[in-house]
Amino acid sequence: MKLTITLLALIGCVAADVSHLSGSYLPPVQPQPQYLPPAQEYLPPSQPQPQYLPPAAPEPQYLPPQPQYLPPVAPQPRYLPPVAPQPQYLPPAEPQPQYLPPAAPAPEYLPPVDTPVAEDGYHYRTVKKYRLRSH
């Protein structure tokens, strides 16, 4: 990998050698305009020939279709045939079992924990960390 980078750097240095160029500024080369003398021979403009051109046929104009309002179709009533009476007695269906969520636990009273509190009732006592310093 290092050899590849070194080889590419060496090729770049050789390709960038501009010592053979001159140190002065050379402006870009512009082409010189060529002078052409006017023609010695005069040709008058040609006269137009009379021609009959028939009038152009009118192009058909395309008109987009106009939207038409169609009222909505009235729904047709659907009648179902009456249900034939059952000749036998059917007892009512059994009621489906209902889901009952579990009962909420009874609230328990927990006595307060003895926590050391400062005189103002806000600051708690913390464990002090000791660091050994090396001189």
Contact map, one row per residue, 1 for C-alpha under 8 A:
111110000000000000000000000000000000000000000000000000000000000000000000000000000000000000000000000000000000000000000000000000000000000
111111000000000000000000000000000000000000000000000000000000000000000000000000000000000000000000000000000000000000000000000000000000000
111111100000000000000000000000000000000000000000000000000000000000000000000000000000000000000000000000000000000000000000000000000000000
111111110000000000000000000000000000000000000000000000000000000000000000000000000000000000000000000000000000000000000000000000000000000
111111111000000000000000000000000000000000000000000000000000000000000000000000000000000000000000000000000000000000000000000000000000000
011111111100000000000000000000000000000000000000000000000000000000000000000000000000000000000000000000000000000000000000000000000000000
001111111110000000000000000000000000000000000000000000000000000000000000000000000000000000000000000000000000000000000000000000000000000
000111111111000000000000000000000000000000000000000000000000000000000000000000000000000000000000000000000000000000000000000000000000000
000011111111100000000000000000000000000000000000000000000000000000000000000000000000000000000000000000000000000000000000000000000000000
000001111111110000000000000000000000000000000000000000000000000000000000000000000000000000000000000000000000000000000000000000000000000
000000111111111000000000000000000000000000000000000000000000000000000000000000000000000000000000000000000000000000000000000000000000000
000000011111111100000000000000000000000000000000000000000000000000000000000000000000000000000000000000000000000000000000000000000000000
000000001111111110000000000000000000000000000000000000000000000000000000000000000000000000000000000000000000000000000000000000000000000
000000000111111110000000000000000000000000000000000000000000000000000000000000000000000000000000000000000000000000000000000000000000000
000000000011111110000000000000000000000000000000000000000000000000000000000000000000000000000000000000000000000000000000000000000000000
000000000001111111000000000000000000000000000000000000000000000000000000000000000000000000000000000000000000000000000000000000000000000
000000000000111111110000000000000000000000000000000000000000000000000000000000000000000000000000000000000000000000000000000000000000000
000000000000000111111000000000000000000000000000000000000000000000000000000000000000000000000000000000000000000000000000000000000000000
000000000000000011111100000000000000000000000000000000000000000000000000000000000000000000000000000000000000000000000000000000000000000
000000000000000011111100000000000000000000000000000000000000000000000000000000000000000000000000000000000000000000000000000000000000000
000000000000000001111110000000000000000000000000000000000000000000000000000000000000000000000000000000000000000000000000000000000000000
000000000000000000111111000000000000000000000000000000000000000000000000000000000000000000000000000000000000000000000000000000000000000
000000000000000000001111100000000000000000000000000000000000000000000000000000000000000000000000000000000000000000000000000000000000000
000000000000000000000111110000000000000000000000000000000000000000000000000000000000000000000000000000000000000000000000000000000000000
000000000000000000000011111000000000000000000000000000000000000000000000000000000000000000000000000000000000000000000000000000000000000
000000000000000000000001111100000000000000000000000000000000000000000000000000000000000000000000000000000000000000000000000000000000000
000000000000000000000000111110000000000000000000000000000000000000000000000000000000000000000000000000000000000000000000000000000000000
000000000000000000000000011111000000000000000000000000000000000000000000000000000000000000000000000000000000000000000000000000000000000
000000000000000000000000001111100000000000000000000000000000000000000000000000000000000000000000000000000000000000000000000000000000000
000000000000000000000000000111110000000000000000000000000000000000000000000000000000000000000000000000000000000000000000000000000000000
000000000000000000000000000011111000000000000000000000000000000000000000000000000000000000000000000000000000000000000000000000000000000
000000000000000000000000000001111100000000000000000000000000000000000000000000000000000000000000000000000000000000000000000000000000000
000000000000000000000000000000111110000000000000000000000000000000000000000000000000000000000000000000000000000000000000000000000000000
000000000000000000000000000000011111000000000000000000000000000000000000000000000000000000000000000000000000000000000000000000000000000
000000000000000000000000000000001111100000000000000000000000000000000000000000000000000000000000000000000000000000000000000000000000000
000000000000000000000000000000000111110000000000000000000000000000000000000000000000000000000000000000000000000000000000000000000000000
000000000000000000000000000000000011111000000000000000000000000000000000000000000000000000000000000000000000000000000000000000000000000
000000000000000000000000000000000001111100000000000000000000000000000000000000000000000000000000000000000000000000000000000000000000000
000000000000000000000000000000000000111111000000000000000000000000000000000000000000000000000000000000000000000000000000000000000000000
000000000000000000000000000000000000011111000000000000000000000000000000000000000000000000000000000000000000000000000000000000000000000
000000000000000000000000000000000000001111100000000000000000000000000000000000000000000000000000000000000000000000000000000000000000000
000000000000000000000000000000000000001111110000000000000000000000000000000000000000000000000000000000000000000000000000000000000000000
000000000000000000000000000000000000000011111000000000000000000000000000000000000000000000000000000000000000000000000000000000000000000
000000000000000000000000000000000000000001111100000000000000000000000000000000000000000000000000000000000000000000000000000000000000000
000000000000000000000000000000000000000000111110000000000000000000000000000000000000000000000000000000000000000000000000000000000000000
000000000000000000000000000000000000000000011111000000000000000000000000000000000000000000000000000000000000000000000000000000000000000
000000000000000000000000000000000000000000001111100000000000000000000000000000000000000000000000000000000000000000000000000000000000000
000000000000000000000000000000000000000000000111110000000000000000000000000000000000000000000000000000000000000000000000000000000000000
000000000000000000000000000000000000000000000011111000000000000000000000000000000000000000000000000000000000000000000000000000000000000
000000000000000000000000000000000000000000000001111100000000000000000000000000000000000000000000000000000000000000000000000000000000000
000000000000000000000000000000000000000000000000111110000000000000000000000000000000000000000000000000000000000000000000000000000000000
000000000000000000000000000000000000000000000000011111000000000000000000000000000000000000000000000000000000000000000000000000000000000
000000000000000000000000000000000000000000000000001111100000000000000000000000000000000000000000000000000000000000000000000000000000000
000000000000000000000000000000000000000000000000000111110000000000000000000000000000000000000000000000000000000000000000000000000000000
000000000000000000000000000000000000000000000000000011111000000000000000000000000000000000000000000000000000000000000000000000000000000
000000000000000000000000000000000000000000000000000001111100000000000000000000000000000000000000000000000000000000000000000000000000000
000000000000000000000000000000000000000000000000000000111110000000000000000000000000000000000000000000000000000000000000000000000000000
000000000000000000000000000000000000000000000000000000011111000000000000000000000000000000000000000000000000000000000000000000000000000
000000000000000000000000000000000000000000000000000000001111100000000000000000000000000000000000000000000000000000000000000000000000000
000000000000000000000000000000000000000000000000000000000111110000000000000000000000000000000000000000000000000000000000000000000000000
000000000000000000000000000000000000000000000000000000000011111000000000000000000000000000000000000000000000000000000000000000000000000
000000000000000000000000000000000000000000000000000000000001111100000000000000000000000000000000000000000000000000000000000000000000000
000000000000000000000000000000000000000000000000000000000000111110000000000000000000000000000000000000000000000000000000000000000000000
000000000000000000000000000000000000000000000000000000000000011111000000000000000000000000000000000000000000000000000000000000000000000
000000000000000000000000000000000000000000000000000000000000001111100000000000000000000000000000000000000000000000000000000000000000000
000000000000000000000000000000000000000000000000000000000000000111110000000000000000000000000000000000000000000000000000000000000000000
000000000000000000000000000000000000000000000000000000000000000011111000000000000000000000000000000000000000000000000000000000000000000
000000000000000000000000000000000000000000000000000000000000000001111100000000000000000000000000000000000000000000000000000000000000000
000000000000000000000000000000000000000000000000000000000000000000111110000000000000000000000000000000000000000000000000000000000000000
000000000000000000000000000000000000000000000000000000000000000000011111000000000000000000000000000000000000000000000000000000000000000
000000000000000000000000000000000000000000000000000000000000000000001111100000000000000000000000000000000000000000000000000000000000000
000000000000000000000000000000000000000000000000000000000000000000000111110000000000000000000000000000000000000000000000000000000000000
000000000000000000000000000000000000000000000000000000000000000000000011111000000000000000000000000000000000000000000000000000000000000
000000000000000000000000000000000000000000000000000000000000000000000001111100000000000000000000000000000000000000000000000000000000000
000000000000000000000000000000000000000000000000000000000000000000000000111110000000000000000000000000000000000000000000000000000000000
000000000000000000000000000000000000000000000000000000000000000000000000011111000000000000000000000000000000000000000000000000000000000
000000000000000000000000000000000000000000000000000000000000000000000000001111100000000000000000000000000000000000000000000000000000000
000000000000000000000000000000000000000000000000000000000000000000000000000111110000000000000000000000000000000000000000000000000000000
000000000000000000000000000000000000000000000000000000000000000000000000000011111000000000000000000000000000000000000000000000000000000
000000000000000000000000000000000000000000000000000000000000000000000000000001111100000000000000000000000000000000000000000000000000000
000000000000000000000000000000000000000000000000000000000000000000000000000000111110000000000000000000000000000000000000000000000000000
000000000000000000000000000000000000000000000000000000000000000000000000000000011111000000000000000000000000000000000000000000000000000
000000000000000000000000000000000000000000000000000000000000000000000000000000001111100000000000000000000000000000000000000000000000000
000000000000000000000000000000000000000000000000000000000000000000000000000000000111110000000000000000000000000000000000000000000000000
000000000000000000000000000000000000000000000000000000000000000000000000000000000011111000000000000000000000000000000000000000000000000
000000000000000000000000000000000000000000000000000000000000000000000000000000000001111110000000000000000000000000000000000000000000000
000000000000000000000000000000000000000000000000000000000000000000000000000000000000111110000000000000000000000000000000000000000000000
000000000000000000000000000000000000000000000000000000000000000000000000000000000000011111000000000000000000000000000000000000000000000
000000000000000000000000000000000000000000000000000000000000000000000000000000000000011111100000000000000000000000000000000000000000000
000000000000000000000000000000000000000000000000000000000000000000000000000000000000000111110000000000000000000000000000000000000000000
000000000000000000000000000000000000000000000000000000000000000000000000000000000000000011111000000000000000000000000000000000000000000
000000000000000000000000000000000000000000000000000000000000000000000000000000000000000001111100000000000000000000000000000000000000000
000000000000000000000000000000000000000000000000000000000000000000000000000000000000000000111110000000000000000000000000000000000000000
000000000000000000000000000000000000000000000000000000000000000000000000000000000000000000011111000000000000000000000000000000000000000
000000000000000000000000000000000000000000000000000000000000000000000000000000000000000000001111100000000000000000000000000000000000000
000000000000000000000000000000000000000000000000000000000000000000000000000000000000000000000111110000000000000000000000000000000000000
000000000000000000000000000000000000000000000000000000000000000000000000000000000000000000000011111000000000000000000000000000000000000
000000000000000000000000000000000000000000000000000000000000000000000000000000000000000000000001111100000000000000000000000000000000000
000000000000000000000000000000000000000000000000000000000000000000000000000000000000000000000000111110000000000000000000000000000000000
000000000000000000000000000000000000000000000000000000000000000000000000000000000000000000000000011111000000000000000000000000000000000
000000000000000000000000000000000000000000000000000000000000000000000000000000000000000000000000001111100000000000000000000000000000000
000000000000000000000000000000000000000000000000000000000000000000000000000000000000000000000000000111110000000000000000000000000000000
000000000000000000000000000000000000000000000000000000000000000000000000000000000000000000000000000011111000000000000000000000000000000
000000000000000000000000000000000000000000000000000000000000000000000000000000000000000000000000000001111100000000000000000000000000000
000000000000000000000000000000000000000000000000000000000000000000000000000000000000000000000000000000111110000000000000000000000000000
000000000000000000000000000000000000000000000000000000000000000000000000000000000000000000000000000000011111000000000000000000000000000
000000000000000000000000000000000000000000000000000000000000000000000000000000000000000000000000000000001111100000000000000000000000000
000000000000000000000000000000000000000000000000000000000000000000000000000000000000000000000000000000000111110000000000000000000000000
000000000000000000000000000000000000000000000000000000000000000000000000000000000000000000000000000000000011111000000000000000000000000
000000000000000000000000000000000000000000000000000000000000000000000000000000000000000000000000000000000001111100000000000000000000000
000000000000000000000000000000000000000000000000000000000000000000000000000000000000000000000000000000000000111110000000000000000000000
000000000000000000000000000000000000000000000000000000000000000000000000000000000000000000000000000000000000011111000000000000000000000
000000000000000000000000000000000000000000000000000000000000000000000000000000000000000000000000000000000000001111100000000000000000000
000000000000000000000000000000000000000000000000000000000000000000000000000000000000000000000000000000000000000111110000000000000000000
000000000000000000000000000000000000000000000000000000000000000000000000000000000000000000000000000000000000000011111000000100000000000
000000000000000000000000000000000000000000000000000000000000000000000000000000000000000000000000000000000000000001111100000110000000000
000000000000000000000000000000000000000000000000000000000000000000000000000000000000000000000000000000000000000000111111111110000000000
000000000000000000000000000000000000000000000000000000000000000000000000000000000000000000000000000000000000000000011111111110000000000
000000000000000000000000000000000000000000000000000000000000000000000000000000000000000000000000000000000000000000001111110000000000000
000000000000000000000000000000000000000000000000000000000000000000000000000000000000000000000000000000000000000000001111111000000000000
000000000000000000000000000000000000000000000000000000000000000000000000000000000000000000000000000000000000000000001111111100000000000
000000000000000000000000000000000000000000000000000000000000000000000000000000000000000000000000000000000000000000001111111100000000000
000000000000000000000000000000000000000000000000000000000000000000000000000000000000000000000000000000000000000000001101111110000000000
000000000000000000000000000000000000000000000000000000000000000000000000000000000000000000000000000000000000000000111100111111000000000
000000000000000000000000000000000000000000000000000000000000000000000000000000000000000000000000000000000000000000011100001111100000000
000000000000000000000000000000000000000000000000000000000000000000000000000000000000000000000000000000000000000000000000000111110000000
000000000000000000000000000000000000000000000000000000000000000000000000000000000000000000000000000000000000000000000000000011111000000
000000000000000000000000000000000000000000000000000000000000000000000000000000000000000000000000000000000000000000000000000001111100000
000000000000000000000000000000000000000000000000000000000000000000000000000000000000000000000000000000000000000000000000000000111110000
000000000000000000000000000000000000000000000000000000000000000000000000000000000000000000000000000000000000000000000000000000011111000
000000000000000000000000000000000000000000000000000000000000000000000000000000000000000000000000000000000000000000000000000000001111100
000000000000000000000000000000000000000000000000000000000000000000000000000000000000000000000000000000000000000000000000000000000111110
000000000000000000000000000000000000000000000000000000000000000000000000000000000000000000000000000000000000000000000000000000000011111
000000000000000000000000000000000000000000000000000000000000000000000000000000000000000000000000000000000000000000000000000000000001111
000000000000000000000000000000000000000000000000000000000000000000000000000000000000000000000000000000000000000000000000000000000000111
